[in-house]
C-alpha cells in the first residue's frame, strides 16, 4: 500500500497522542527520544514483542528510565478549587443584572457563582448555593426557559431553601408550565399561588396577569406560531423508538476489510440504522465551561463538581454519575492533564479506565472492546510505540496518584503487576482509538436561527462499540449526527440487501479528488479506499453534471447506459437482448430533480420536515432508475444530511 506522504502520516499519528504545539508532553517525548537515540528505538525497542515488555523496558532501560522517572515523580494534583469570595462577587453581579432585566447576563453570572461556590455540608454554604440557584430560576423564567427553571427550583428546595409554601414559588411554577405549554399544571399552580397570596400585592398582580395570559393561550393554542423546529418533534419522537442497531443490519467480515455491517434487508432513505450510547465520551477541554462533562449537551443551567471549578454538568443526574465514577479520579489532576497537551483520544483512553472504577472491572470491560477493534500494531514504528508507551506510563501515574488502585504502600513510580497490566491496556486503547473513535458535533445555526449559514462545531470524541464497525465510503450511505453524545446514523440513499452500510471518515468525493482522498485516508486511517467513487474516479461536485447513467428498464437487468440525447429512441440491450426505450427512466430522473428543487425551496422557508420528505422521495426515485454520480442528487443528499443534523445537537445564539 503506497504511502503518499510519510511525514504527514507520522504527524497524523502523533497528534492522536499529544499536541505538537501545546503542553509539556511533546518536550517530554523528545527528551526520552534523544536520550535513547533513534538507533536503539528502531532496532531494539521496536522489536520487543508485547505491550508489557515494551513498557517494562522503558522503565528499566538506563537511557529512558532517568528522564521518565524524573518527570513522573513530580506528578501532583493541579486543579481549580472552590472560591467563596469569587462566587459571592459573581452572585452580586448577577443580582444587579437581574434587577436590570438582563436575564441572559444574569444567568451566566449566577451560573458562574454556582460553579465556584463550595458545596460542603456547612449550613452557610448550602444556604448560599440554594439561594443562588433560586435566583437563577428567576433569570431562566425571564428567558422563557421553563424546564430549566423548574429544575433549579427543585434543586434549591432539595438544598434546604424554605420556599415551597410561598405564593412566589407557585407563581414561578405556573410561569414555567406556561412556557412548557403544560397549561393544565399552570392553572393548578396559579390556583395554589392565589390561596397563599395574603397581602403580597406584587405576586397578586403577577398571578392576575398570568391568568389572563393563560386563558388567551388556551384559546389560541391551535393558532400558536410554530418554532421552525417544532415540526421535527414527531420525527424526534419516532427516532427514539430505535435502541441499538436496526434489525436490518448484520455483521460480516473479510480478511481485507475486517468486521463490518451489511444490510440484511433493503434500507430506504430516511431509515435510522443505529442509535448508540458511547462506551466512553470526552469533551474537548475548550468546551468544559459550555457543555456537560458527562452527556455533552450544551449547558443552560449548569451545576458544578463538589470539588473543582473546571467542569460543569447539565443536571444532578449527570453530576452524580460522573462524580461517583470517573471524575473522582480525574478531578484533582484535570488541569495537569490539560496542561500536558495530551490528545482528546488519550483522554478517552483514560476515561475507559476511570469509569470502570476498579482494576478487575477495567480488565473485563475493555477486553470486549479491544477484541473488535483494529490496532495495526504490526505497522507501527519504534517512535510511534515510544509515544504511546510514554502516554500510557504518564496516565498510569495519574491513576496511581488518584487512588484508582486503592492505597499504595509506596509513592514509587515503579508499577505493580496489576498496574503494569493497566498501562498495557491503555497502550492498546491508544492504538485502537486512533482508527475507531468518532468526533461528536453540534450544529451552530446561522443568523436569526436559520439553517442557512449553519455550521458544524466539533465538541468532543467518543468510542462506540457497534458504530465502529461501519466501514468508510467516499460516497457514504448514511448520515451521522448526535443527540448529546448518543450517535445516530440515518440512511441517505437506498441500500440493497447484502450491500455494505457505509459511513464517511472525512474525505468525500464531492470535495476532494481521488489522490487527495487516498492521501488523507492512508495517513489518518492506514488503508487504501476501494469504494465505487475511487474505482471510477468520480469528479468533484463542481465538475459534475446531471447526465447520469440510466438503468435498463427490463426486469432484473443490470445493464446501464450513458445519458441519452434521444431517450425516446428504441435501442437493443446487449445484456437482456430486449428492445427498450429509456424515456420512462429519464423522465423519472427529471421528476427526482423537480423534487430536489421543491425540497430546497422548503428548506429556504425553514420547513425542515417537508424538505426532508421531498429530498427522500427524490433520492428514492433517482436510485430506482439511474446510477450516480448525478450533481443534483449529491446536492440533495448533502441538504438532507444538514436537515437530519437538526434532529440532533443544535445551538441557537
N, C-alpha and C positions, 0 to 999 in steps of 0.2 A: 504494500500500500504506500503510494507516494506521499511524502510529507512536503507540501508546497512551501512551507516556511518554518523550519525547525526552531528558529529563535522565537517566533510568535507562539509556537506550540509550547515552548518552555515557559514563556511569560504567562500564557493562559493557564497552565498547570500551577504555576507558583502562586498566582493570585487567588486560587481556590483554597490556599492555606493561610496566607497572610498578605497584607498590603505592602506594596513596594514603596509607597510614599509616606505612610503614617505609622507611628508606633515604633517600639524598640525591637520587635521580633525580627525584622529584616536584618538589623545590625547583629543581633544575637546569632542568627543563622550564618551570616558572613564570618563572624569571629570563629565559630566552630569549624566552618568550612576551611578557612585559612589555616587554622591550627592543624587540622588533619591532612590537608593537601588533596588536590584533585586526584592524584595517582592512587592514594590509599582508598579514597571514596569510591572510585570506579573499579579498581582492580581487586580490592579486598572487601570493603563494606557491601558493595552492590551484589557480591556473590554469596553473601551469607544467606542461607535459606531460613525462612521462618521469621515472623514478626518479633517474637520474644527474644530470639537470638540477636537480631539487629539492635533491639533496644538495649539489651544487656551489654552488647559490645560497645555501644556509645557511652554507657555509664561506667565501663571499666577500662576502655582504651585510654592510654595516658594522654594522648593529644586532645581527646574530646572531653574526658571526664572533668578536667580542670575548669574550662570555661562554662560547662553545663552546670556543675555543682556550685560554682561560684555565683552564677546568676540566680539559680533557683533557691539558694539559701536566703535570698533577700525577698522572696515572695511573702507579702504581708497584706492584711486587709486594707483596701483603699476604696472608700465609698462615701457618698454624700449622706450624712446623718440628718436626723430631725433638728429643726431650729425654731424654737418657740417665738423668739423675737422677730424673725423674718415672717413667720406665719401671722403674727399679730399685726405687723406692718401691712402685709398683703390684705388682711381682712379689713383693716381701716380704709385702705384704698378702694377695696371692693364695695364697702359700705357707702363711700362717697359716690361712686359710680351708680350704685343702686338708687340713691336719692335723686341723682340727676336723670334717671330714666335710661341710662346707657346700660342696658341689660347684658349685652354681649361682653362688654369690657368687665362688668361686674362678675359675670360667670367665670371669666378667665382668671381674674384676681382672686376670687373666693376659692376657685379650684386649686390655685397655687397655695393658698393658705391651708387648705385641707391636706394637700400632699406634704407640706412642710411641717404640719402640726404633729407633735408627739402623740402616740396612740397607746400610752401606758394605761395602767389601771387607776392612776391618781384621779380623784374626783374633779379637780380643776381642769385636767387635761381632757377628760371625757366631756365635760361641760362645754369647754371651748370648741371642741370638734363638733359636738351636736348642734351648738348654736350656729356655727359657720355653715354646716350642711343645711340647716333650716333657712338661713339667709339665702343660700344658693338656690333653694327651691323657689324663692320669690323671683330671682333673676330668670330661672328657667320658665316660670309661668309667664313672665314678661316676654320671653322669646317664643311662647306658644309650644314649648317642649313638654307637653303634658305627661307623657310616660316617664320621662326622666325626673320630672318634678315629683311625681308620686313616689318614685324610687328613693329620692332624697328625703321626703317626708317620713317614709317608713324607716329609713336608716337613722334619722335624727331621733325618732322615738325609741328605737332599739338602743341607741346610745344613752338613753335616760332622760331626754328632754320631755318635760311635763307639759304637753301642749294639746293632748288628744281631746280634752274636754272644752277647748276654746272654740268660739264661733269662727275665728280666723282659720283654724285647722280644717274645718268642714267647708268653709268657703273656698280654700285653696284646692281641696279635693274636688269640689264641684267644677272649679275652673279647669283643672286637669282633665276631668271627664268630658267637659265640653270640647277641649282641644283634641281628645282622642275619639270624639264623636260617639261616646257612650252616654247618650242623653238620659237614659233611664237612671243610671247611677248618679248623674249630675243632679237630676231632680231630687233624688233622695238626699244627697249631700246638702243641697240648698235648704231642704226642709229641716235637717238637723242643725244647720247653722242658724236658721231663724229661731229655733227653740232655745238656743243658747245666747242669743244676742244681748239680752238685757238692755243696758244703757249704752252699748257700744254703737254709737251713731255712724262711725266710719264703716264698720263691717255691714251695718244695716243698709247703708247706701249702696255698697258694692253688691250685696245679695239681691237687692231690688233691681239693680241694673242688669245683673246676670240672669235673673229670672226672665226679664223681658227679652234678653238676647236668646235665651234657651228656647222660649216659645217661638220666636221668629225662626230659629234654626230648625226646629222640629217641623214647622210649617213649610219651610223652603228647602228641606234637605234633598228632595228629589231634583231641585234646580241648582244644587250646590255645584259650583265650578270646580272641575276636577284638576288636580295637580297633573302635570304631564306624564308622571309615572304611575298615577292611580290605576290606569287601565292594565298595568302589568301585574297587579296584585293577584289576579286569578291565575296567571301563569306561574307566579311565585308559589302560590298555594299548591298548584298541581305538581310543581317541581319538587316540593317537599315529600311527595309520595315515594320517590326513589331513594332507597337506602343501600349504598354499596353499588356494585356493578349491575348493569342491566342483565336481564335473563337472555338477551340476545347476544351476549358475549361469551366466548370460550377461550381458554388459553391453549396455545400450541407452541411448538419450539422447532428450531432448525439449528444445525451446527454453526451456521454463519450469522444468524440473527438472534440466537438465544430464545428465551421465552417471550411471547408477545400475544396480544389479543387479536382474534379474528371475529367476524360476525357469524354467529351460528344460524341466524335468520336475517332476512332483509331488514335494513335500518333506513328509515326515511329522514329527510332533512327536518330538523327541529326536535328529534327524539333525543332525550337525555340518555347517555350511555353509561355514565358513572357519577356517583356522588360519594365523596370520601373525606373523612376527617383525617388529619395528619397523624402519623406516629409521633412526630415532633415538629414544632414550628418555632422560628425565632424572628423577631423583628430586627430590622436594621437599626443600629443604635440611634441614628438621627431621628427615628420615629418613636423613641421611648416616651416622649412627652405628649405625643398626639394620638397614639394608638394603644389599645390594651395589650399588655405584655403577653397575656395568655391566649386570647382568641383573635387578636389583631384587628378588631373593629375600631373605627375611629371614635375617639373619646368625645363625649358631650359633658358628662358629669362624672369625672374620674374620682376614684378613691386611691389612696396610696398604700404602699407597703408599710407595715408597722415599724420597720427598722430603718429603711433608707428613703431617700427622696429621688432616686434615679429613675424609678419606673412608676407606672400607674395602671389601674385596672378599670374596666367598664362597669363592674358590679362586684358585690360581695362574694358571689359565687366564684367568679374568676380569681379574685384575691385569695379566697380560702384554698382553692385547688393549687394555685401556684406557690403560695407561702407554706403550704403543708408538704410540698414535694420539692420540685427543682429549685425554687427561688431561695429556700433556706440554705442551700449550699452555695448558690451564686451571689446572693445579695451583697455580702461584705467584700467581695472581690470583683464586683462588676466594673468599677472604674479602672481597675488594673487590667482586666480582660480587654476592655475597650482601648485602653492606652497601649496595650501590646501591639495593636494593629492586626490582631487575628481576624480571619475572614468570617463572614456570617456562616459559611459551611462548617468552620471549626466550632462556632457557637452551637450549631445543630448537633455536631458530634458530642460535645459536652452535654447538651440538653438530653440526648438519648440516654446518657448515663445517669444524670442527676434526677431525671423524672422517674427512673426506675426505683430509686430510694435506697437500694441495698446492692451489695455485690452479687448475691445469688439471683436476684430478680433481673439485674442488668445482663448477666451472662445468659439467662434463659430467654429473655425477651428479644435481645439483639441478635441472637443466633438465627432466629427465624427470618429476621430482616436481611441479614448478610447472605443467607443461603440463596436468596432470589435475585441478588443484585450483582451486576458485573463490576469488576475492580481493575481489570487489565494489569494485574500485578507483574506479569511477565514482560510487559512493555516498558516498565519504569527504569529510569536511570538511577545511578547511585545518589546523585544530588537530589532527585525527586524524593527518594526514600529518606534522605537525610532531613529534608524539610518536614516531612510528615512525622518522622520519628521524634524530631525535636518538639514539634507541636504536641505530640502525644505525651511526651515527658513533662512538658510545661503544664498541660491540662491535668495530668496525674498529680502534679504538685499542688494544684488548686484543690483537687479532691482530697488529698492528704491533709491539707491545712484546714479545710472547711468542715471536717468531721464526717465525710462520707463513709470512711472505713471505721467509724467509731473512734474511741480514744486510743491513740497510738502511744506506745511505750517510749518512743524516741521522736525527736524532731528531725532526724536524718532524712535526706532526700532518697537514700537507698531504699528501693521498694521491696516489700514482702512478695512472696509468690503470687498472692491474690492481687496485689496492687499492680504487679507486672502484667498479669493477665488482663486487667482492665486497660492498661496502657496499650496492649496489643489489640484489644477490641477497638479502642479509639483510632489506632493506626488503620485498621481495616475499614472503619467507618469513613475516615478521611479519604481513602481510596474510592469507596463506593459512592459517597456523596458527590464527588466530582462529576459523575456522569448521570446521577439519578435524582437529584433534588429539583424542586420546582420553585420558581420565583412567584411570590404572592403579589398581586397588584390590586389597585383600586382605580376607578375611572374618575378623573377630575373633570367635571362638566365645564363647558365654555361659558362665555358671558351670558348673563341673565338665565343661568342654569339650563343652558341649551345643550343638546347633544352635538350641535355644530361647534367645532373648535375644541371638543373634549380631547383629553389625552390620558395615556396610561402612566401611572406612577407606581414604581415597584417599592414595596414597603417591607418585604421580608422573604424568607426562604423556608420551605418545609420539605419533609420527606413523606411520601405516600406509598404504602406497601403495594397496592394494586395499580395505581396510576403510573407507577414507574415502569410498568410492563407495556406501555403503549410506545411503539416504535415511531421513528421520525419519518416524515414525508415533506418534501418541499412544496407539495400541493396537499395540505392536510385535509383529513376527512372530518375533523372535529374542531370546535372552538373551545377554548379553556377560559374559565372565569372563576371568581371566588366569592363566597359569602363568608365574611370573616376569614378564617383560614380553611374553610371547607371548600374543597375543589370540586368543580362541576365540569363535565365535558358534554357538549351537545353536538349532534351531527350537523355538519354544514352541507353535506351533499348525500345522495343515496349511496349506501354501502351494501353491495350484494353479499348474500350468504357465502362464506368461505374466503372472502377478501379480508385483508388486514385492516383493522381500525387504527388509523394513524393520527398522531398529532404533529405539532411542529416545534422543533427545538430552537428556533430563532431565524435561520435563513429561509426566506420564502422566495419562490422563483419569480414572483411579480416585482420584487425589489432588488434582487441580486442576480448577476449572471451565474452560469454553472460553475465556472472556475472559482469565483469568489465564494460561492456556497460551499464547494468542496474544501477550500482552504479553511474556512471557518469551522466546518464540521470536523475535519481532520484534526485541527489544532485544539478545538474545545472538547470534542467527544471521542476522538480517535477512531473514526470509522469513515469509510468511503460510501457515499449515498448512491443507491441504485434505483431511486424512485423513477416513475414514469417521466416526470418533467426533466430529470437529469439524463435519463437514457435518450430521450428525444430532443434534448437541448432546447426546451421551450424558450421563446424570447421573453424579456421583461414586459411589464404592463404597457409601457408607452409604445412598444413596438408591436403590440398585439392588434388584431382586427377582429371583427365579428364573423369572419368567414371560417366557421368551424367545420370539422369533418362530420358528415351526415351518415347515420346508420342505414343499412339496407332495411327496408320496411318488411321484408319477408320474415315470417315467424321463426325465431331462434337462429336466424342467420347472423353471423358475427362480422360480416364484411362491412367496411365503411368506405365512404367516397369523399374526395375533396369537395368543397362547397361548389355547387354547380352554377354556372352562369345562366343556364336554361333548365331549371328544375322540372318543368312540365314535360320535357322530352323523355321518351321511353329509352331505357338502357338495359343491357343484359348484365346481371350479376355473375361474375366469374366463379363465385363460390356456390351459391344455391341454384344457379342456372336459370333463375326466373327473369322475366321481362318486367321491369319495375319503373316507377316514376318516383322521384324524390320530393315532389311538390308538397305532399302532405307533411313530411318531416321538416322541410324548410319552413313551411307555414307555422308549424309548432314552435320552431326556434324564434320566429318573429313574434309569436304570442308570448313566449318567455321574455323577450326583450321588452315588450309592452308592459308586462307585469313588473319587471325591474323598474321601469320608468315610474309606474304608479307607486311602487314601494318607496322610491327615492322622494317622490312628492309628499307622501305620507310622513316620511322621516323628517322632511323640511318643516312640516306642520307640527312636529313633535307627537304625532300619532303613532307611537312606537309599536304597539301591539298590532295595529293594522299593517304597518310596514313589514313586520316580521312575517305575518301571514302571506303577504304578497310576494316577498322575496322567496319564502319557502316554496310556494306554489310555482313560481317561475323557475327555480332551480330544479325542482322535481320534473317539470315539463321539459326543460332543456335536456337533462340527462336521459330522458326516456327516448330521445330521438337523435341525439348528437353526442360528440366527444369533445372534450377540451383539448387545447386551450380556446377560449372564447372571451373576448375582452369584457363584455357586459356581464357575463356570468361571474367572472372573477371579481369585478367591482361589486356585484350583488352579494357575493359571499363575504367580502370584507365588510360591506354595510351591515349585513345581518349579524356578523360577528360583533360589531360595535353595539348593535341593539341587544344582543344576548348579554353583553357585559353590564348593561344597565339592570339586569336581574341580580347582579352581584354587588360588590363594594362600589359605592359611588360617593363622591364628595361634592357638595354644593357650597360655594364660597358665601 
